[in-house]
Amino acid sequence: MSNNNNHPLGDAPWFHVILSTGFGAGFVPIAPGTAGALVALALWWTGYKFLPVDVLFWVTLITTIIVTVVGAWTSNIMEKYWGGGRSKNCSY
């Protein structure tokens, strides 16, 4: 498994690893956030090509809500395995 700020990551359920890393886009070594954005853009562009604009609006809105809720849920679970966002040297 990879590491997070130079400390080893704990073993976590693969289902949550896949969800919380954007289907693995978060493991891209250079610009993982950009890789995740490109995955989202590719999915949206596919919808743009095949769906009417009014349907695409609702699909995008509903997908955004679902991804936000599922992301918060899986992040809460992954925090138990990979730790929180704060560094041990954090002053706040």
Secondary structure, DSSP 8 states (H G I E B T S, - for coil): --EETTEE-----HHHHHHHTTTTGGG-SS-HHHHHHHHHHHHHHHHHHHS-HHHHHHHHHHHHHHHHHHHHHHHHHHHHHH--SS-TT---
